[in-house]
Amino acid sequence: MGMRNHPGFIAAALATTLAAGATFALLSDSATSGAEAIKAGNLLLTRCTDSWMELSADADGVSAASPQSPADFLYQPGDALDFDYCIRGTAQGDNLAVVLDIEWDEVGDADDTFTLYTDQGDGTVSAADVPIAGGPVGTDVRVTEFEDQRLAATWGDEQRNIHWLLRIHRESAFDPAELDYEDAESPDVPGFTVRMGQTRVPVSGYTGTEVAR
């Protein structure tokens, strides 16, 4: 009788097969990804040149920054004044839209008004500047890309430098009975705070640097 027909040999061979099948290798590998650079954008608000002007018809040549400070100018009944504040916004980043907020710290004189212009960067109101907001001082303002197309979302690394000019106008009625030089005061216009924020739609988003007058 041959060995392949021996019962004991078959059992031994089966046991060997089972043992070999229960032993297997653990196959694995690992790798570490390199750091991917994520570049941060830039949102910054600064102030530019301020100026003022005495507009009264009988002012006899008194005009912008003459005297140098409005604190040296004695405000009289009948005077009309403009105060111009240049605001510079810097925006850089992908998928970045911007909103501009102006909040007043106080109301000011009852007849004070303001106009916000899309200034072209020279710090003065010119024919190229477009008024985008205005009203009585104390009225808060929110400017989005609907009022100023320069605030629309962008894609890319190009830095946008946007200028606005906020003009505060003060004018008083002339009443000879109130014309008392000794009681005259220098004009004191109300303070304001400007905020520039990031948003995808015209709602509050990330708030950047604040600039207060």
Secondary structure in CASP SS format (residue, H / E / C, confidence):
PFRMAT SS
TARGET T0000
AUTHOR 0000-0000-0000
METHOD secondary structure of the structure
MODEL  1
M C 1.00
G C 1.00
M H 1.00
R H 1.00
N H 1.00
H C 1.00
P H 1.00
G H 1.00
F H 1.00
I H 1.00
A H 1.00
A H 1.00
A H 1.00
L H 1.00
A H 1.00
T H 1.00
T H 1.00
L H 1.00
A H 1.00
A H 1.00
G H 1.00
A C 1.00
T C 1.00
F C 1.00
A C 1.00
L C 1.00
L C 1.00
S C 1.00
D C 1.00
S C 1.00
A C 1.00
T C 1.00
S C 1.00
G C 1.00
A C 1.00
E C 1.00
A C 1.00
I C 1.00
K C 1.00
A C 1.00
G C 1.00
N E 1.00
L E 1.00
L E 1.00
L E 1.00
T E 1.00
R E 1.00
C E 1.00
T E 1.00
D E 1.00
S E 1.00
W E 1.00
M E 1.00
E E 1.00
L C 1.00
S C 1.00
A C 1.00
D C 1.00
A C 1.00
D C 1.00
G C 1.00
V C 1.00
S C 1.00
A C 1.00
A C 1.00
S C 1.00
P C 1.00
Q C 1.00
S C 1.00
P H 1.00
A H 1.00
D H 1.00
F C 1.00
L C 1.00
Y E 1.00
Q C 1.00
P C 1.00
G C 1.00
D C 1.00
A E 1.00
L E 1.00
D E 1.00
F E 1.00
D E 1.00
Y E 1.00
C E 1.00
I E 1.00
R E 1.00
G E 1.00
T E 1.00
A E 1.00
Q E 1.00
G C 1.00
D C 1.00
N C 1.00
L E 1.00
A E 1.00
V E 1.00
V E 1.00
L E 1.00
D E 1.00
I E 1.00
E E 1.00
W E 1.00
D C 1.00
E C 1.00
V C 1.00
G C 1.00
D C 1.00
A C 1.00
D C 1.00
D C 1.00
T E 1.00
F E 1.00
T E 1.00
L E 1.00
Y E 1.00
T C 1.00
D C 1.00
Q C 1.00
G C 1.00
D C 1.00
G C 1.00
T C 1.00
V C 1.00
S C 1.00
A C 1.00
A C 1.00
D C 1.00
V C 1.00
P E 1.00
I E 1.00
A E 1.00
G E 1.00
G E 1.00
P E 1.00
V C 1.00
G C 1.00
T C 1.00
D C 1.00
V E 1.00
R E 1.00
V E 1.00
T C 1.00
E C 1.00
F C 1.00
E C 1.00
D C 1.00
Q H 1.00
R H 1.00
L H 1.00
A C 1.00
A C 1.00
T E 1.00
W C 1.00
G C 1.00
D C 1.00
E C 1.00
Q C 1.00
R E 1.00
N E 1.00
I E 1.00
H E 1.00
W E 1.00
L E 1.00
L E 1.00
R E 1.00
I E 1.00
H E 1.00
R E 1.00
E E 1.00
S C 1.00
A C 1.00
F C 1.00
D C 1.00
P H 1.00
A H 1.00
E H 1.00
L C 1.00
D C 1.00
Y H 1.00
E H 1.00
D H 1.00
A C 1.00
E E 1.00
S C 1.00
P C 1.00
D C 1.00
V C 1.00
P C 1.00
G C 1.00
F E 1.00
T E 1.00
V E 1.00
R E 1.00
M E 1.00
G E 1.00
Q E 1.00
T E 1.00
R C 1.00
V C 1.00
P C 1.00
V C 1.00
S C 1.00
G C 1.00
Y E 1.00
T E 1.00
G E 1.00
T E 1.00
E E 1.00
V E 1.00
A E 1.00
R C 1.00
END
